[in-house]
Amino acid sequence: MASWRDVEAASPHIAAEGRRLLYVTGEGKAFLATVRGDGPLRIHPITVGLVDGGLYAFINTSPKQGDLRADGRFALHTYHDPGHPAELALRGHARHVSDPSEREPIEADWPFEPDATYDLFEFELDSAVLGERTADEWPPRYTRWTAPAS
């Protein structure tokens, strides 16, 4: 698994365009797919943030929080930017952040005040796929990054 910082170091273009797409609405926004052990995938809109080289989200008491705690596998997809059609898809494993000394600086920089019902997760990455195109172009041109084998 790798952090967002690893993507920045290995593939600066994917990281820069990915950052733009994550913040296309002004705040970090994305769609999160989680795995439910006994059923289908779930899709959720969430707030995300790039903080100190990591990709994080505060997830409140919900099925998605339970899915991440139980299994951890995720896929994350950016919102669509109609002015510059592109997309970023990330896959990996969510790490629950339970250490208050790690949580507090991220919480201090967050666009809303997460209370005790919110768990903090860092999205550790296996892969990133960036699709780019102009408004009149199809199919997109894809650039891929894969975490080095550990």
N, C-alpha and C positions, 0 to 999 in steps of 0.2 A: 504494500500500500504506500501511497505517496501523498504529500500535502499539495496545496495550491502553489506553494513556493517552489516545489519540484517542477510543476508544469511551467511556471515562469522561467525557471533556469533552463529547462530542456526545450521548450517551445514558446518563445516570447510572443510570437504572433497569435497563437491560440490563446494564451493567457491575456493578452491585451484586448483582443476582440471578445473573449469570454467575459472579461470585466465590463466592457461596454454593454454587452448584451444583458448581463445580470443587473445592471443599473439603468437599463433603458427607460424605466418608469420613474427614475429619480431615486427610489429606494431599491435595495436588492430584492428582486422577485424572481421566482422560478416555480416550476411544477415539479413536485416530488412524487415519485412512484415508490411505494413500499411493498414488501412481500408479507402476505398473511399466510402463516403456516398451513392452514386448512382451507384456504380459499384463493380467490383471484387477487391480482395486484390491485392496489388502491392508488388513486391519483389525487394529489392535494396541492392547491396553491399555497406557497409559503413565502416568508421573508427570510432572505439569506444575507450574509455579510462576509466580506473578505477582510479579515483582521489579522495583522501580523503574520502574513503568509499562510493563513489557514482559511478554509471555507466553512462557515458555521451557520447554525440555525437554532433558535429557541423554539421548541415544540411543546405546546401545552398539553394537558391531559386530554388525550384523544386516541382514536384507533391508530393514527400514524405514530404517536409516541410509543404505544405498545408494540407496534410492528418493529420499530427501530430498536427498542430494548430487547425484543425476543429474537430477532433475526439479524438486523443491521444492514442487510443488503438494500441498496437503493439505486435508482436512476433519477437524475435531475435534468430537467430541460428548461432552457430559457424561454422567456416570452418572445413573441414575434415582433420584430421592428419593421413596420410597413415601409418606413422611409429608407431602410437599408436592409433588405431581406437577408437574414443570416440566422443561424441557429447553433446552439452549443448543447451537446448531450454529454453528460458525465455519468460514470458508473463507479461503484465502489462499495465501501462498508462504512457505516456511521459508527463513530466512537463516542460513547456517552462520556461527557466531561463532568466528573463528580467533584473534582478538587476546587474548592472555593477560590483559591489563589489563581487558578487558571480562568475560572468563570468571571470573576469580578471585573478585570480590565475589559473583557469583551462586552459584558453587560453595560458598563459605563459608556461605551461607544455605540450602543444599539439605538435604533430609531424609536423604539417603544420601551416601556419599563416592564421587563418580564418579572412576574411574581413567582412565588414558590411552586406554582403548578407547572411552570415551564422547565423542562429539562434542556440542557445545552448539548448539542451534538456537533462534532467536527466531522465533515465529510471527507474521509480518506479515499483517495482516488486510485482506481485501476486503469481507467481510460478516459479520454476526452476526444470528442469528434466535433469538429467545426465545419459547418456547411455554409458556403458563401456563394452568392450569386447577385446579379443585378436584377431589377424588377422584371426585365424581359427575358431573362436567361433561365433555362432549365435543361438539364438537372444542375443542382448545386455542385460546386467543386469541394471535395471533402479533404480535410487535413486531419490526420489522426496522431494521437500521442498515447502511448501505453507505458504504464509504470514498469520500471525494470524489475525483473524477477528477483525475489529476495532469497 
